[in-house]
Amino acid sequence: MKDSADDTTSSMFPAGRTALIVRIPEAEPVVRDWRERIDPAARAGAGVPAHVSVLYPFLPESLIDASVHAGIAAALSPHRAFDLRFERTGRFPGMLYLAPEPDAPLRRLTRAITDRWPDVKPYGGRYGDPAPHLTVAQRAREADLDAAEADLDGRLPLTTRVRTVDLVAYDGTAWRERASFTLREPEA
């Protein structure tokens, strides 16, 4: 029998949904406990790592083939690896996130992919030009958001080097990496 957290996670994502993400492993020790408690996408072993979305949702997995992989690689090939710093939290209604700075390199990655696939809009086009963010909590009570924010404010800043963009897919149980695309290292 599935528990309600499994049901919540499964209903959030249909099998075959994909995304292009930037993993932020340095954030895991800082945000893991909060994400597991108050982010349904991170609960129940769904395999959603701490990340910033480049494009969610991307194409259905059934449409992703070698030519799509080549298109992603081509769209990302001009982009160099870059550093991000997370110094502050932010909020959307019912949601708490870490704000990446600078966010311009992330926006450029999103634009590169949406220029290649103009019919695929971030978050289905619901938010216009969404701000890049690392979700800590969503669909949460204000008291939980307040507690998480107070804790996180004392644990920031954190920094990371973005070297790859990962294609992940939801298989009905968990998000799994399907491919990783390396960004160019800056010339010395």
Steps between C-alpha positions, in 0.01 A plus 500: 500500500632846410509770760347840435839658430554249216155581364569874519831467321361270232210734432736799464686351206371277223729218389705615204528864611848641449699802610835661440659589832819627660576289806625688805663229714652760736144594602401148604637517857339841548153431356451119510315479833264783411437366150420154634258647754319769301563445129281225356729476194794407723309252719435133457822419323392683185865568425466874448841640600567855611503680167411803293277425203623605159177381340210320667316328352706415193385265223317177587755222540342307214611778262860512619741326267854546371400806298356670811818419692702651214274808504547550873876460464507750212285753688722479809837478321568877493444527877786497747507356850430763766484560873180556696455636848192453716491778761129542568164332503194620314132417483226438252148427635525181710861452397849567638814500285867589491578776253802439273728792425572590234192358331588625148701187403205281597261718301732470199493119525120506510487736205739279300272200546175690438649659188561145373154376613280814496181308577644379831456774760630502858227371730272466197500878456308561825747754640629704207870543573549298819785581734761225534478345846584195711175380656519418869127471575176516311135451589605569857343678795628851574627390844712229336632746242586748777690234699690379195586853393631593845719189507631544146581868543757395761653233274564709192691591291600201295676486166520253215658462159252417225666266251211294364132506413324169561203352319284318754180302453229383738440126457184486711695437819804728499692755297795341322787657309480421129792711372743767612626785281832659590548875478828633365766593750618860465829537322792572730 
